[in-house]
Amino acid sequence: MDLAAIRLRDTDDTVDTIARSVGYTSVFAFSRAFRRARGEAPGQYRRSAR
């Protein structure tokens, strides 16, 4: 999740691309895991981190 968070913050890659790069085949599964680990959805994290 740390790598995904860095990529969400520092790149314009889509959430789908980032999810696949860190081993998830489903954006839904990635989003749920990210929310569990970070307390917010990937899109919300991206907006607040920038």
C-alpha positions in Angstrom: 0.0 0.0 0.0 2.9 2.3 0.6 4.0 2.0 -3.0 0.4 2.5 -4.2 0.1 5.6 -2.1 3.4 7.1 -3.5 2.2 6.4 -7.0 -1.2 8.0 -6.3 0.5 11.1 -4.9 3.3 11.4 -7.5 1.9 10.2 -10.8 -1.1 10.6 -13.0 -1.5 6.9 -13.5 -5.0 5.6 -13.2 -6.2 3.8 -10.1 -6.6 0.7 -12.3 -3.0 0.9 -13.5 -1.7 1.3 -10.0 -3.9 -1.5 -8.6 -2.6 -3.9 -11.3 1.0 -2.8 -10.6 0.8 -3.7 -7.0 -0.8 -7.1 -7.6 -4.6 -6.6 -7.6 -6.6 -7.8 -10.6 -9.7 -5.9 -9.4 -9.9 -2.2 -8.8 -12.7 -2.9 -6.4 -10.5 -5.2 -4.3 -7.7 -2.7 -4.4 -9.9 0.2 -3.3 -11.3 -1.8 -0.4 -7.8 -2.8 0.8 -6.5 0.7 0.3 -9.4 2.1 2.3 -8.8 -0.5 5.1 -5.1 0.4 5.2 -5.2 4.2 4.8 -8.7 5.1 6.0 -9.8 6.7 2.7 -10.4 5.7 -0.8 -7.6 5.9 -3.4 -9.2 8.9 -5.2 -9.7 10.8 -1.9 -6.1 10.1 -0.9 -4.9 11.4 -4.3 -6.8 14.6 -4.0 -5.8 15.3 -0.4 -2.1 14.3 -0.9 -1.6 16.7 -3.8 
